[in-house]
Amino acid sequence: MRMELVSEPGDPGRPNEDFASVGLPASGQGGSLVVLDGVTPPEDGGGCLHSVPWFTARLGGALAELTVSLPDVPLAELLSRALTRTADGHAATCDLSHPRTPQATVALARWSPESVEYLVLCDSALLVESDDGTVTALLDDRLARLPRSALATDALVDATVRNREGGFFTAAADPSVAARAVTGTLPRDRVRALAALTDGAARWVERFHEGDWADCLALVRKEGARSLVDRVRTLERADADRSAPRRGKTHDDATVVYAELWPRRPR
């Protein structure tokens, strides 16, 4: 089994708001990966005394533990429990009802000898390569399907579409959001490899159109997760020199976790 993890802040002067982990149970019979992309808060702090990295570390740490220690509990239920545990850690000091209380996107995968389970919430991506080489992107595309007019300002997003019906959902303080995630189970013997990416790394496909998802996974396998992040940074720098402004951060936190579940068969 080959595992690789790279996470880099978009700005070296700011903390990385992403979280990533890989868990391998002592039994050696399975494993899990956790990737979170923290949502940068507004200037007023979102009603919370704690930073986004504090939140993603707490939530990610809970998920890393629970996905390994409770193998028979579905991923959506584990996310709900992890959100409850994290909320309990600061409910007495912070306004968890604020629309920008610390929150994150989520990509989870867990595998056993029989199956591979997955969960995706908001705009992180989970790529699955099957035994025949086909690559499928498991995505929660609700945010991508919203009209640009609905995303014109942060205030409009928070008031109308963030964690609302008809909008999109993130992992924040409400454990019921776990039921909104994209989930499923695949046969283990049909899955060759997994790659989880925050949207900062997925820019190679989604913003810069350097290739499709299959090309992206092939790049990570051949050249490594670091190469994908380095290529995104090069593209971001070139894009920043364009005269026309582009919505969003010039550089975003970028995280890639790659897991090769069984050796590549000769073809």
SVG drawing of the C-alpha trace seen along z (x, -y; Angstrom):
<svg xmlns="http://www.w3.org/2000/svg" viewBox="-34 -45 41 53">
<polyline fill="none" stroke="black" stroke-width="0.4" points="0.0,0.0 1.3,-3.4 0.2,-6.6 1.2,-10.2 0.0,-13.4 0.9,-17.0 -0.6,-20.2 0.6,-23.7 -0.8,-27.1 -1.8,-29.5 0.1,-32.3 3.2,-31.4 2.3,-34.2 -1.1,-32.7 -1.9,-29.4 -3.0,-26.5 -6.7,-26.1 -6.8,-22.6 -6.5,-19.4 -5.4,-16.0 -4.8,-12.6 -4.4,-8.9 -5.4,-6.2 -4.2,-2.6 -5.6,-0.3 -3.3,2.0 -5.1,5.0 -3.7,4.0 -7.0,4.8 -8.1,1.4 -7.6,-2.3 -9.1,-5.7 -8.3,-9.2 -9.7,-12.6 -9.4,-15.9 -11.0,-19.1 -10.8,-22.6 -11.5,-25.3 -13.6,-28.2 -11.8,-31.5 -13.8,-33.7 -15.0,-37.3 -13.1,-40.2 -15.4,-40.1 -14.3,-36.6 -17.7,-34.9 -18.8,-35.2 -16.1,-32.6 -13.1,-33.1 -11.3,-30.2 -9.5,-30.1 -10.4,-28.0 -7.3,-25.9 -8.5,-25.2 -11.8,-24.0 -10.4,-21.9 -7.8,-20.3 -10.6,-19.4 -13.0,-18.1 -10.3,-16.4 -8.8,-14.8 -12.2,-13.4 -12.9,-12.0 -9.4,-10.5 -10.1,-8.7 -13.7,-7.7 -13.2,-6.3 -10.6,-3.9 -12.1,-3.0 -15.7,-2.5 -15.5,-0.6 -19.1,0.5 -20.6,-3.0 -21.5,-4.7 -19.4,-7.7 -22.3,-10.1 -23.0,-9.1 -19.3,-9.5 -19.3,-13.0 -22.4,-13.9 -20.7,-12.6 -17.5,-14.5 -19.4,-17.7 -21.2,-17.3 -18.0,-16.7 -16.4,-19.8 -19.3,-22.0 -19.4,-21.0 -15.8,-22.2 -16.7,-25.8 -20.5,-26.2 -20.1,-27.9 -17.9,-30.6 -18.9,-31.2 -21.9,-32.0 -22.4,-28.8 -25.5,-30.1 -23.5,-32.7 -23.5,-31.8 -19.7,-32.0 -19.0,-30.1 -15.9,-28.0 -16.7,-25.4 -15.1,-23.2 -15.7,-21.1 -15.2,-17.4 -13.8,-14.4 -13.7,-11.0 -12.9,-7.5 -12.6,-4.3 -11.7,-0.9 -11.9,2.7 -11.1,6.0 -14.7,5.9 -15.6,2.3 -14.6,-1.3 -16.9,-3.9 -16.9,-7.6 -18.4,-10.9 -18.1,-14.3 -19.5,-17.5 -19.1,-20.8 -16.3,-21.4 -13.5,-19.1 -13.1,-16.2 -12.6,-12.5 -11.2,-10.7 -11.6,-6.9 -9.7,-4.8 -11.4,-1.5 -9.7,1.8 -10.1,1.1 -8.4,-2.3 -11.5,-4.4 -11.4,-7.5 -14.6,-8.8 -14.8,-12.1 -17.1,-11.9 -18.3,-15.5 -20.9,-17.5 -21.6,-20.0 -24.3,-22.1 -22.1,-25.1 -20.9,-24.8 -24.5,-24.7 -25.5,-28.0 -25.7,-31.0 -23.0,-33.6 -25.6,-36.1 -26.2,-34.1 -22.5,-34.4 -22.0,-38.1 -21.0,-39.0 -20.2,-37.2 -23.2,-38.8 -25.5,-37.5 -24.1,-34.0 -24.4,-33.9 -28.0,-35.2 -29.4,-33.1 -27.4,-30.0 -24.9,-29.0 -26.2,-25.9 -29.7,-26.5 -32.0,-24.5 -31.5,-25.3 -27.9,-26.4 -24.9,-24.4 -23.8,-22.8 -20.6,-22.8 -19.6,-21.1 -20.1,-23.7 -21.9,-23.3 -25.1,-21.5 -24.6,-17.7 -27.6,-17.2 -25.7,-18.5 -24.0,-15.1 -27.1,-13.7 -26.7,-16.2 -23.3,-14.7 -22.8,-12.6 -22.1,-9.1 -21.8,-5.6 -20.0,-2.3 -17.9,-0.5 -16.5,3.1 -12.9,3.0 -11.7,5.3 -12.9,2.8 -10.9,-0.2 -7.3,-0.6 -6.5,-4.1 -8.1,-7.1 -7.1,-10.8 -8.7,-13.5 -8.1,-17.1 -9.2,-20.4 -10.4,-22.9 -7.0,-24.7 -5.4,-21.6 -8.4,-20.8 -7.8,-24.2 -5.5,-22.3 -8.7,-20.8 -11.5,-23.1 -10.0,-26.6 -7.0,-26.1 -8.4,-23.2 -4.9,-21.6 -6.5,-18.2 -9.5,-16.1 -9.8,-14.2 -8.2,-11.1 -5.2,-13.2 -5.0,-14.7 -4.9,-11.3 -2.4,-10.0 -0.2,-13.1 -0.3,-12.4 0.6,-8.7 3.5,-9.4 5.0,-12.6 3.6,-12.7 1.2,-15.0 3.9,-17.7 4.1,-18.0 0.4,-18.7 0.6,-21.5 3.7,-23.0 2.0,-23.1 -1.1,-24.8 1.2,-27.4 2.9,-28.1 -0.5,-28.5 -1.7,-30.8 1.3,-33.1 0.8,-33.3 -2.9,-34.0 -2.2,-36.8 -0.3,-38.7 -3.5,-38.8 -5.0,-42.3 -8.5,-41.0 -9.2,-40.2 -10.5,-36.8 -12.9,-36.1 -11.4,-34.3 -8.0,-34.0 -4.8,-34.2 -3.3,-31.4 -5.4,-29.0 -4.4,-26.3 -3.8,-23.1 -4.0,-19.6 -3.7,-16.2 -3.9,-12.8 -3.2,-9.8 -3.8,-6.2 -3.0,-3.3 -5.0,-0.4 -3.4,2.4 -0.6,2.7 -1.2,1.6 -1.7,4.6 0.2,4.9 -2.0,4.2"/>
</svg>
